[in-house]
Amino acid sequence: MRIHQLPETLINQIAAGEVIERPASVVKELVENAIDAGAGRIEIATAGGGKALIRVIDDGRGMDAEDLQLAVRRHCTSKIDQRLDDIRTLGFRGEALPSIGSVARLTLRSRPADASHANEISLEGGVPSTLKPAAANRGTTVEVRDLFFATPARLKFLKSDRAETAAITEVVRRIAIAFPNVRFTLSGPDRSSIDMAATGEDRLARIGQVLGAEFAANTIALDAVREEVELTGHIGLPTWNKANSLSQYAFVNGRPVQDKQILSAIRAAYSDTLPRGRYPVAVLWITIDPALVDVNVHPAKADVRFRDPALVRGLIIGAIRQALLAEGDRASPSARSDLVRAFSAGQTGGGDDGARAAQGWRKDDAVKLPPGAAWTPAQSPSRPFTSPPPMAAPAFGFGETAQAEFEAAATPSGRYEPDNEEDLSLSHRLGAARAQVHENYILAQTRDGMVIVDQHAAHERLVFERLKTALRQGSVASQLLLLPEIIDLPEDDCDRLAERADELAGFGLVLERFGPGAIAVRETPAMLGEADVAGLVRDLSDEIAEWDSAGGLKDRLEAVASTMACHGSVRSGRRLTREEMDALLREMERTPGSGQCNHGRPTYIELKLSDIEKLFSRR
């Protein structure tokens, strides 16, 4: 067969294979066109998961008759002219509409603000219709029906209607976060209606619409600049994590991207704070000179290439770690609300006045707070009196004079005034230790509530941070064991550990072969104290085998330090003195990241008195 030029329709169908992968791809392209047209409101309607119908209506600038005819032709666009190194719009290739029209039934209806009527043009299987006048408001309406009817083989690769609808929703959510000044409405018979009102320049409010109201309380703001790259956004506290990476959003010059480099940098920044299989929440905006980033990597425009990827990666990792460091020991407040919900499960108190009345609770006792006002112990309807109430007549039982004098002498909860140096510890953020429960949990009292601390998780984090600091300074002190500890291991594990003996010595762990199938440990890191040496060595051998025999331990510094900290921290079941518990609390307050252990679990939960009173239906 001789070389020949393919028909235009076939060319467009080939291009559609890259640009239009599924209904969500159609929605992405059409919504991006609407935003580039200056729309302030965009309505999206779908049916059959987008396979039967996709309709996008915007109030943008619209197109006149001449532009409308060109819009359905390949590589016709108003967004670029001669250069690809200064792209400031979402679309620029001029492929979307002809690609969609080649595999579906496409109708465009558009009216500019200064026109007396709209115009309409259709494409069916790539064949355009004659332009005709139509009635429409200012803006553009794009209707796509019977997606992939011209290429039925593509339909076999699509998922269920529900899965395709979810993919469309996710695409709109990503674009909505990027453009908070635009109102988005999603509707149709295959979905419940979603309406995201415009929030102007308030990005946090728009993120709350998409990711939930708890986002603001569980995240940290980012604002960093390195050379010609600016990074802003919000990152989640390590203890507020997810089971997948769908809550990670990245935008480059306003363009939503799902770039592997950026996602990898986010993972690396949280590497020592999250458990395996959990993912952080992050919404990042990267602003960079368009000449320093290539968005023309793939027709879908989801990937980008930076001229200096190391600079961008370093900025993301450094900014996130610095933000987590600045937050110190802050833990996610969601843990507190989760605890209250767990205790409140099955209660009828909540807002049930009848149930409260049955418990002796009177509506008049409630203190109604103005919106946004902070709750204080003094506002509690169940607060103790500062002095006994006057008695008109002799009383009996708890009303006896002796009992009244006892109540007057007692320290009222919520009005605590420290009268000695020890009680001044209540002024610390984590309060003063009051008890140890089940030899694992420390109960501490604060001025307006209480704190429950997991002693093992907290101490593990403290040891981990000290180890990291010592390793970076190259000065991990070791302690000589009075008698070497002999550990039996498979021969392969012994070989791996022996090969890494010099590197492990840099971590303060000195070991050597001790005959066949055994390792002798002679020194351990001094800061670990009485560590579980056998468990530590076995875990390290497993991890070295998992990583790669060719890799060095220095590349896994934080992973090794985390394993060592786990085996050298205060164990569950160990009884602590009051002084030890207070010392642990004070060190937690001084140590960055102590709000979560090395595996991402919270090290403490704080309960305010208002939370405790809810549990007893006192509020």
C-alpha positions as CSV (number, residue, x, y, z in Angstrom):
1,M,0.0,0.0,0.0
2,R,1.3,3.4,-1.0
3,I,1.7,6.2,1.6
4,H,-1.4,8.4,1.6
5,Q,-3.0,11.1,3.9
6,L,-5.6,9.9,6.3
7,P,-9.1,11.4,6.2
8,E,-9.8,14.3,8.6
9,T,-12.4,12.3,10.5
10,L,-10.0,9.4,11.1
11,I,-7.3,11.8,12.2
12,N,-9.6,13.3,14.7
13,Q,-10.7,9.9,16.0
14,I,-7.0,9.0,16.5
15,A,-6.5,12.2,18.4
16,A,-9.6,11.5,20.5
17,G,-7.9,8.3,21.7
18,E,-5.4,10.4,23.6
19,V,-7.5,13.4,24.5
20,I,-10.8,11.7,25.3
21,E,-10.2,8.7,27.4
22,R,-13.6,8.6,29.3
23,P,-16.5,10.9,30.0
24,A,-14.6,12.7,32.7
25,S,-12.0,13.8,30.0
26,V,-14.9,15.4,28.1
27,V,-16.0,17.3,31.1
28,K,-12.5,18.4,31.9
29,E,-11.9,19.8,28.4
30,L,-15.3,21.6,28.3
31,V,-15.1,23.1,31.7
32,E,-11.5,24.3,31.0
33,N,-12.8,26.0,27.8
34,A,-15.5,27.7,29.9
35,I,-13.0,29.0,32.4
36,D,-10.7,30.3,29.6
37,A,-13.8,32.1,28.2
38,G,-14.1,34.1,31.5
39,A,-17.2,32.3,32.9
40,G,-18.4,33.1,36.4
41,R,-20.9,30.3,36.5
42,I,-20.6,26.8,35.0
43,E,-23.4,24.2,35.0
44,I,-22.7,20.6,34.3
45,A,-25.4,18.0,33.7
46,T,-24.8,14.3,33.0
47,A,-26.7,11.2,32.3
48,G,-25.7,7.6,32.1
49,G,-22.3,8.3,33.7
50,G,-21.7,10.9,30.9
51,K,-22.0,8.2,28.2
52,A,-25.6,9.2,27.3
53,L,-25.3,13.0,28.0
54,I,-22.9,15.7,29.0
55,R,-24.1,19.3,29.0
56,V,-21.9,22.2,30.0
57,I,-23.4,25.7,30.2
58,D,-21.3,28.8,30.9
59,D,-21.8,32.6,31.0
60,G,-18.5,33.4,29.4
61,R,-17.7,35.7,26.5
62,G,-19.3,33.4,23.9
63,M,-18.4,33.0,20.2
64,D,-19.7,34.7,17.0
65,A,-20.6,32.7,13.9
66,E,-17.1,32.8,12.4
67,D,-15.4,31.6,15.6
68,L,-18.1,28.9,16.1
69,Q,-17.3,27.4,12.7
70,L,-13.5,27.4,13.4
71,A,-13.9,26.0,16.9
72,V,-14.9,22.6,15.6
73,R,-11.9,22.4,13.3
74,R,-8.7,20.8,14.5
75,H,-5.9,23.0,15.8
76,C,-8.0,26.2,15.8
77,T,-7.6,28.2,19.0
78,S,-7.6,31.8,20.3
79,K,-5.2,31.0,23.2
80,I,-1.8,30.9,21.6
81,D,-0.3,32.3,18.5
82,Q,3.4,31.4,17.8
83,R,5.0,30.2,21.0
84,L,4.6,27.3,23.5
85,D,6.8,28.7,26.2
86,D,4.3,31.3,27.5
87,I,1.0,29.4,28.0
88,R,-1.3,31.1,30.5
89,T,-4.6,29.4,29.7
90,L,-5.9,25.9,30.5
91,G,-6.4,24.9,26.9
92,F,-4.2,25.7,23.9
93,R,-4.0,22.8,21.6
94,G,-7.3,23.3,19.7
95,E,-8.0,19.5,19.7
96,A,-10.8,19.0,22.3
97,L,-14.0,19.9,20.3
98,P,-13.1,18.2,17.0
99,S,-11.9,15.1,18.9
100,I,-15.2,15.0,20.9
101,G,-17.2,15.6,17.8
102,S,-15.5,12.7,15.9
103,V,-16.6,10.1,18.4
104,A,-19.9,11.5,19.7
105,R,-22.9,13.7,18.7
106,L,-21.7,17.3,19.6
107,T,-23.8,20.4,19.6
108,L,-22.4,23.9,20.3
109,R,-24.7,26.9,20.9
110,S,-23.0,30.3,21.7
111,R,-23.8,34.0,21.9
112,P,-21.5,36.9,22.5
113,A,-22.7,39.7,24.8
114,D,-23.1,42.1,21.9
115,A,-25.0,39.8,19.6
116,S,-28.8,39.8,19.0
117,H,-29.0,36.0,18.8
118,A,-27.0,32.9,19.3
119,N,-25.6,30.5,16.6
120,E,-25.6,26.7,16.7
121,I,-23.4,24.1,14.9
122,S,-23.3,20.3,15.3
123,L,-20.9,17.5,14.7
124,E,-21.9,13.9,14.3
125,G,-19.1,11.4,13.9
126,G,-16.8,14.2,12.8
127,V,-19.2,15.5,10.1
128,P,-20.2,19.2,10.7
129,S,-23.7,20.5,10.1
130,T,-24.7,23.9,8.6
131,L,-24.5,26.9,11.0
132,K,-27.9,28.1,12.0
133,P,-29.3,30.8,14.4
134,A,-30.6,29.8,17.8
135,A,-32.0,31.3,21.0
136,A,-29.7,31.4,24.0
137,N,-28.4,33.6,26.8
138,R,-24.9,35.1,26.7
139,G,-22.3,32.4,26.9
140,T,-21.9,28.9,25.4
141,T,-23.7,25.7,25.8
142,V,-22.0,22.4,24.7
143,E,-24.0,19.2,24.6
144,V,-22.4,15.8,24.0
145,R,-24.6,12.8,23.4
146,D,-23.9,9.1,22.8
147,L,-20.2,9.3,23.6
148,F,-18.1,6.8,21.6
149,F,-21.0,5.8,19.3
150,A,-18.6,6.2,16.4
151,T,-16.0,4.0,18.0
152,P,-18.0,1.4,19.9
153,A,-14.9,-0.6,20.9
154,R,-14.0,2.2,23.3
155,L,-17.3,1.7,25.2
156,K,-16.1,-1.7,26.3
157,F,-13.3,-0.1,28.3
158,L,-15.5,2.2,30.3
159,K,-16.5,1.4,33.8
160,S,-20.0,1.4,35.4
161,D,-22.2,4.5,35.2
162,R,-21.6,5.0,38.9
163,A,-17.8,4.9,38.5
164,E,-17.8,7.2,35.6
165,T,-20.1,9.7,37.5
166,A,-17.7,9.6,40.4
167,A,-14.8,10.3,38.0
168,I,-16.6,13.3,36.6
169,T,-17.3,14.6,40.1
170,E,-13.6,14.3,41.0
171,V,-12.6,16.3,37.9
172,V,-15.0,19.1,38.7
173,R,-13.8,19.1,42.3
174,R,-10.2,19.6,41.3
175,I,-11.0,22.4,38.9
176,A,-13.3,24.0,41.5
177,I,-10.5,24.2,44.0
178,A,-8.3,25.9,41.4
179,F,-10.9,28.6,40.6
180,P,-12.8,29.6,43.8
181,N,-14.2,32.7,42.0
182,V,-16.4,30.5,39.8
183,R,-19.7,28.9,40.8
184,F,-20.0,25.2,39.8
185,T,-23.3,23.2,39.6
186,L,-23.4,19.5,38.9
187,S,-26.8,17.8,38.3
188,G,-28.5,15.1,36.4
189,P,-30.5,11.9,36.9
190,D,-27.4,9.8,37.8
191,R,-26.2,12.1,40.6
192,S,-27.4,14.1,43.5
193,S,-27.2,17.9,42.8
194,I,-24.0,19.6,43.9
195,D,-23.8,23.4,44.1
196,M,-20.5,25.1,45.0
197,A,-21.0,28.8,45.4
198,A,-18.2,31.1,44.4
199,T,-16.0,32.2,47.3
200,G,-14.0,34.9,45.6
201,E,-10.4,34.8,46.6
202,D,-11.1,32.8,49.7
203,R,-9.4,29.5,48.7
204,L,-9.9,28.0,52.1
205,A,-13.7,28.4,51.9
206,R,-13.7,26.7,48.5
207,I,-11.5,23.8,49.8
208,G,-14.0,23.4,52.7
209,Q,-16.8,23.0,50.2
210,V,-14.9,20.2,48.4
211,L,-13.0,18.4,51.2
212,G,-15.3,19.1,54.2
213,A,-15.6,21.7,57.0
214,E,-13.0,20.0,59.1
215,F,-10.2,20.8,56.6
216,A,-9.3,24.2,58.0
217,A,-8.9,22.9,61.6
218,N,-6.7,20.0,60.5
219,T,-4.3,21.7,58.2
220,I,-1.4,24.1,58.2
221,A,-0.9,27.0,55.8
222,L,2.1,27.0,53.4
223,D,3.8,30.0,52.0
224,A,7.4,29.6,50.6
225,V,9.5,30.9,47.8
226,R,12.8,29.5,46.4
227,E,14.4,31.3,43.5
228,E,11.7,31.8,40.8
229,V,9.2,29.3,42.3
230,E,6.4,30.2,44.8
231,L,4.6,27.6,46.8
232,T,1.4,28.3,48.7
233,G,-1.5,26.1,50.0
234,H,-2.5,23.9,52.9
235,I,-1.2,20.6,54.2
236,G,-2.9,18.2,56.6
237,L,-1.6,17.4,60.0
238,P,0.1,13.9,60.0
239,T,-2.6,12.5,62.3
240,W,-5.3,13.6,59.8
241,N,-4.5,11.2,57.0
242,K,-6.5,9.2,54.4
243,A,-6.5,5.7,53.0
244,N,-5.7,6.9,49.4
245,S,-4.1,9.9,47.7
246,L,-7.3,11.3,46.3
247,S,-7.1,14.2,48.8
248,Q,-3.9,15.5,47.3
249,Y,-4.3,18.4,44.9
250,A,-1.7,20.2,43.0
251,F,-2.0,23.2,40.7
252,V,0.7,24.7,38.5
253,N,0.0,28.3,37.5
254,G,-3.7,27.5,38.2
255,R,-3.7,24.4,36.1
256,P,-4.9,21.2,38.0
257,V,-2.2,18.5,37.5
258,Q,-1.6,15.0,38.7
259,D,2.1,15.0,38.4
260,K,4.2,12.1,39.8
261,Q,7.0,14.4,40.7
262,I,4.8,16.5,42.9
263,L,3.0,13.6,44.5
264,S,6.4,11.9,45.2
265,A,7.7,15.1,46.9
266,I,4.6,15.2,49.2
267,R,5.1,11.5,50.1
268,A,8.8,12.2,50.9
269,A,8.0,15.2,53.1
270,Y,5.7,13.0,55.3
271,S,7.9,9.9,55.2
272,D,8.6,9.8,58.9
273,T,5.2,10.8,60.1
274,L,2.7,8.6,58.4
275,P,2.0,4.8,58.8
276,R,2.4,2.6,55.8
277,G,-0.6,2.6,53.6
278,R,-1.9,6.0,54.7
279,Y,-1.7,9.3,52.7
280,P,-1.5,12.9,53.7
281,V,-4.0,15.6,52.7
282,A,-2.4,18.5,50.7
283,V,-3.6,21.3,48.4
284,L,-0.6,23.0,46.8
285,W,-0.4,25.9,44.4
286,I,2.9,26.3,42.5
287,T,3.5,29.6,40.7
288,I,6.4,29.6,38.2
289,D,7.4,31.4,35.1
290,P,5.6,29.6,32.2
291,A,8.9,29.4,30.3
292,L,10.3,27.2,33.1
293,V,7.6,24.5,32.9
294,D,6.4,22.4,29.9
295,V,2.6,21.7,30.0
296,N,2.6,20.2,26.5
297,V,3.9,16.8,27.7
298,H,0.6,14.9,27.0
299,P,-2.6,15.9,25.2
300,A,-4.5,15.4,28.5
301,K,-2.3,18.1,30.0
302,A,-2.3,16.3,33.4
303,D,1.5,16.0,33.5
304,V,4.1,18.8,33.5
305,R,7.8,18.9,33.2
306,F,9.9,21.4,35.2
307,R,13.1,22.8,33.8
308,D,14.6,22.3,37.3
309,P,12.7,19.5,38.9
310,A,15.1,19.2,41.8
311,L,14.4,22.9,42.7
312,V,10.6,22.2,42.8
313,R,11.0,19.0,44.7
314,G,13.3,20.5,47.3
315,L,10.9,23.5,47.8
316,I,7.9,21.2,48.4
317,I,9.7,18.9,50.8
318,G,11.5,21.7,52.7
319,A,8.3,23.9,53.0
320,I,6.2,21.0,54.2
321,R,8.7,19.8,56.8
322,Q,9.3,23.4,58.0
323,A,5.6,23.9,58.4
324,L,5.2,20.6,60.4
325,L,8.2,21.7,62.5
326,A,6.7,25.1,63.2
327,E,3.5,23.4,64.5
328,G,5.5,21.6,67.1
329,D,3.4,19.0,68.9
330,R,0.0,19.9,67.5
331,A,-2.2,17.0,66.9
332,S,-5.4,16.8,64.8
333,P,-8.5,18.1,66.6
334,S,-10.5,15.5,64.7
335,A,-9.2,12.9,67.2
336,R,-11.1,14.7,70.0
337,S,-14.3,14.9,68.1
338,D,-14.0,11.2,67.1
339,L,-13.6,10.3,70.8
340,V,-16.6,12.4,71.8
341,R,-18.7,10.7,69.1
342,A,-17.5,7.3,70.2
343,F,-18.6,7.9,73.8
344,S,-21.8,9.6,72.7
345,A,-22.9,6.7,70.4
346,G,-26.4,5.7,71.4
347,Q,-27.1,8.6,73.7
348,T,-30.3,10.5,73.3
349,G,-29.1,13.6,75.1
350,G,-27.7,15.6,72.2
351,G,-30.6,18.0,71.4
352,D,-33.4,16.0,73.1
353,D,-34.9,18.3,75.7
354,G,-37.3,15.6,76.9
355,A,-34.4,13.2,77.7
356,R,-32.5,15.9,79.4
357,A,-35.5,16.9,81.5
358,A,-35.8,13.2,82.6
359,Q,-32.2,13.5,83.8
360,G,-33.0,16.6,85.8
361,W,-31.5,19.0,83.3
362,R,-33.4,22.3,82.9
363,K,-33.5,24.3,79.8
364,D,-33.0,27.5,81.8
365,D,-29.6,26.1,83.0
366,A,-28.2,26.3,79.5
367,V,-25.8,29.1,78.5
368,K,-26.4,30.1,75.0
369,L,-23.2,31.4,73.4
370,P,-23.1,33.9,70.5
371,P,-21.7,32.5,67.2
372,G,-17.9,32.1,67.4
373,A,-17.7,32.7,71.1
374,A,-15.3,30.5,73.1
375,W,-16.7,28.3,75.8
376,T,-15.2,28.7,79.3
377,P,-15.7,26.6,82.4
378,A,-17.4,29.5,84.1
379,Q,-20.3,29.2,81.6
380,S,-21.1,25.6,82.5
381,P,-24.6,25.0,83.9
382,S,-23.1,22.4,86.2
383,R,-20.2,24.5,87.5
384,P,-19.7,24.3,91.3
385,F,-20.4,27.3,93.4
386,T,-17.6,29.5,94.6
387,S,-19.2,29.7,98.0
388,P,-22.1,27.8,99.6
389,P,-25.5,29.3,98.9
390,P,-27.2,30.9,101.8
391,M,-29.6,28.6,103.7
392,A,-32.8,30.0,105.2
393,A,-33.3,27.0,107.5
394,P,-31.3,24.1,108.9
395,A,-30.9,21.3,106.3
396,F,-30.0,17.7,106.5
397,G,-27.7,15.3,104.7
398,F,-25.5,17.2,102.2
399,G,-26.9,20.4,103.4
400,E,-25.4,20.1,106.8
401,T,-23.2,23.0,108.0
402,A,-20.1,20.7,108.1
403,Q,-20.7,19.6,104.6
404,A,-21.2,23.2,103.4
405,E,-17.8,24.1,104.9
406,F,-16.2,21.2,103.1
407,E,-17.6,22.4,99.8
408,A,-16.4,25.9,100.4
409,A,-12.9,24.7,101.1
410,A,-12.8,22.5,98.0
411,T,-11.2,23.8,94.8
412,P,-13.9,24.5,92.2
413,S,-13.2,22.7,88.9
414,G,-12.8,25.2,86.1
415,R,-11.8,28.0,88.5
416,Y,-8.5,26.5,89.5
417,E,-5.9,28.9,90.9
418,P,-2.4,27.4,91.3
419,D,-1.0,28.0,94.7
420,N,2.4,26.2,94.5
421,E,5.1,25.6,92.0
422,E,3.9,22.1,91.2
423,D,0.5,23.3,90.3
424,L,1.9,25.9,88.0
425,S,2.4,23.0,85.5
426,L,-1.3,23.5,84.7
427,S,-0.2,26.5,82.7
428,H,1.6,24.3,80.3
429,R,-0.2,23.3,77.2
430,L,-0.3,19.6,78.0
431,G,-1.0,20.3,81.7
432,A,0.1,18.3,84.8
433,A,0.1,14.6,85.1
434,R,-2.5,13.2,87.4
435,A,-2.6,9.5,86.9
436,Q,-1.5,6.5,84.8
437,V,-4.2,4.2,83.5
438,H,-3.5,0.6,82.5
439,E,0.2,1.2,82.7
440,N,0.1,2.9,79.3
441,Y,-2.0,6.0,79.3
442,I,-1.1,9.2,81.1
443,L,-4.0,11.4,82.3
444,A,-3.1,15.1,82.6
445,Q,-5.1,18.0,83.8
446,T,-5.1,21.4,82.0
447,R,-6.8,24.6,83.0
448,D,-9.8,23.9,80.8
449,G,-9.9,20.2,80.3
450,M,-7.7,17.1,80.2
451,V,-5.2,15.3,78.0
452,I,-4.8,11.6,77.5
453,V,-1.3,10.6,76.4
454,D,-0.1,7.2,74.9
455,Q,3.2,7.0,76.7
456,H,4.8,4.5,74.3
457,A,3.8,6.4,71.2
458,A,4.9,9.7,72.7
459,H,8.3,8.5,73.9
460,E,8.9,6.7,70.6
461,R,8.5,10.0,68.8
462,L,10.8,11.8,71.2
463,V,13.5,9.1,70.9
464,F,13.1,9.2,67.1
465,E,13.7,13.0,66.9
466,R,16.8,12.7,69.2
467,L,18.2,10.0,67.0
468,K,17.6,11.9,63.8
469,T,19.4,15.0,65.3
470,A,22.3,12.8,66.4
471,L,22.6,11.1,63.1
472,R,22.7,14.4,61.2
473,Q,25.4,15.6,63.5
474,G,27.3,12.3,63.1
475,S,27.6,11.8,66.8
476,V,25.4,8.8,67.9
477,A,26.8,7.8,71.3
478,S,26.8,4.0,72.0
479,Q,26.9,2.1,75.2
480,L,28.9,-1.1,75.7
481,L,26.9,-4.1,76.8
482,L,28.3,-5.9,79.8
483,L,27.6,-9.2,78.1
484,P,27.2,-9.3,74.3
485,E,23.7,-10.3,73.3
486,I,23.7,-13.3,71.0
487,I,20.8,-13.4,68.5
488,D,20.0,-16.5,66.3
489,L,19.0,-15.6,62.8
490,P,18.8,-17.3,59.4
491,E,22.1,-17.3,57.6
492,D,21.0,-14.9,54.9
493,D,19.9,-12.4,57.5
494,C,23.3,-12.7,59.3
495,D,25.1,-12.1,56.0
496,R,23.1,-9.0,55.3
497,L,23.7,-7.5,58.7
498,A,27.4,-8.4,58.6
499,E,27.7,-6.6,55.2
500,R,26.1,-3.5,56.8
501,A,28.0,-3.7,60.1
502,D,30.1,-0.5,59.4
503,E,27.0,1.5,58.5
504,L,25.1,0.2,61.5
505,A,28.0,1.3,63.7
506,G,27.4,4.8,62.6
507,F,23.9,4.5,64.1
508,G,25.5,3.4,67.4
509,L,24.7,-0.3,66.9
510,V,27.9,-2.4,66.9
511,L,27.5,-6.1,65.9
512,E,29.5,-8.9,64.4
513,R,29.1,-12.5,63.2
514,F,29.1,-15.1,66.0
515,G,29.5,-18.4,64.3
516,P,26.9,-19.9,61.8
517,G,23.4,-18.5,62.2
518,A,24.1,-16.0,64.9
519,I,24.9,-12.3,65.5
520,A,26.6,-10.8,68.5
521,V,25.5,-7.3,69.5
522,R,28.2,-5.6,71.6
523,E,27.0,-1.9,71.7
524,T,23.7,-0.2,71.3
525,P,22.7,3.5,70.9
526,A,23.0,5.0,74.4
527,M,19.9,7.1,74.1
528,L,17.8,3.9,73.6
529,G,18.5,2.8,77.2
530,E,17.2,-0.7,77.9
531,A,16.2,-1.5,74.3
532,D,14.7,-4.7,72.9
533,V,17.9,-5.6,71.1
534,A,16.8,-8.9,69.7
535,G,13.6,-7.4,68.2
536,L,15.6,-4.4,66.9
537,V,18.1,-6.5,65.1
538,R,15.5,-8.8,63.6
539,D,13.4,-5.9,62.3
540,L,16.5,-4.3,60.8
541,S,17.4,-7.4,59.0
542,D,13.9,-7.7,57.6
543,E,14.0,-4.1,56.4
544,I,17.4,-4.4,54.8
545,A,16.2,-7.5,52.9
546,E,13.0,-5.6,51.7
547,W,14.8,-2.4,50.6
548,D,17.6,-3.7,48.3
549,S,20.9,-5.3,49.0
550,A,22.5,-2.7,46.8
551,G,21.2,0.3,48.8
552,G,23.0,1.9,51.7
553,L,21.4,2.5,55.1
554,K,22.3,6.2,55.0
555,D,19.6,6.5,52.2
556,R,17.1,5.0,54.7
557,L,18.3,7.0,57.7
558,E,14.9,8.0,59.0
559,A,13.5,4.4,58.5
560,V,16.4,3.0,60.6
561,A,16.0,5.6,63.2
562,S,12.3,4.9,63.4
563,T,12.9,1.2,63.9
564,M,15.4,1.9,66.6
565,A,13.1,4.4,68.4
566,C,10.3,1.9,68.4
567,H,12.4,-0.7,70.2
568,G,14.0,1.8,72.6
569,S,11.1,3.8,73.9
570,V,9.0,3.4,77.1
571,R,7.1,0.2,76.7
572,S,3.4,-0.3,77.3
573,G,2.9,-1.7,80.7
574,R,5.7,0.1,82.5
575,R,4.6,2.1,85.5
576,L,5.9,5.7,85.6
577,T,6.3,8.0,88.5
578,R,4.6,11.4,88.7
579,E,7.9,13.1,87.9
580,E,8.6,10.9,84.9
581,M,5.1,11.6,83.5
582,D,5.5,15.3,83.9
583,A,9.0,15.2,82.3
584,L,7.5,13.3,79.3
585,L,4.8,16.0,78.9
586,R,7.3,18.8,79.1
587,E,9.6,17.2,76.5
588,M,6.6,16.6,74.2
589,E,5.9,20.4,74.3
590,R,9.5,21.1,73.3
591,T,9.7,18.5,70.5
592,P,8.5,19.2,67.0
593,G,6.2,16.6,65.6
594,S,5.4,15.0,68.9
595,G,1.7,15.1,68.2
596,Q,2.0,11.9,66.3
597,C,4.2,8.8,66.6
598,N,6.6,7.6,63.9
599,H,3.7,5.6,62.3
600,G,1.3,8.6,62.1
601,R,-0.9,7.7,65.0
602,P,-1.8,10.5,67.5
603,T,0.3,10.5,70.7
604,Y,-2.4,12.4,72.7
605,I,-6.0,13.5,72.6
606,E,-7.2,16.6,74.3
607,L,-10.7,16.9,75.8
608,K,-12.1,20.3,76.8
609,L,-14.5,20.5,79.7
610,S,-17.1,21.4,77.2
611,D,-16.6,18.1,75.5
612,I,-16.7,16.2,78.8
613,E,-20.0,17.9,79.7
614,K,-21.5,16.9,76.4
615,L,-20.9,13.3,77.3
616,F,-23.0,13.7,80.5
617,S,-25.7,15.8,78.7
618,R,-24.8,18.8,80.8
619,R,-24.8,21.2,77.9
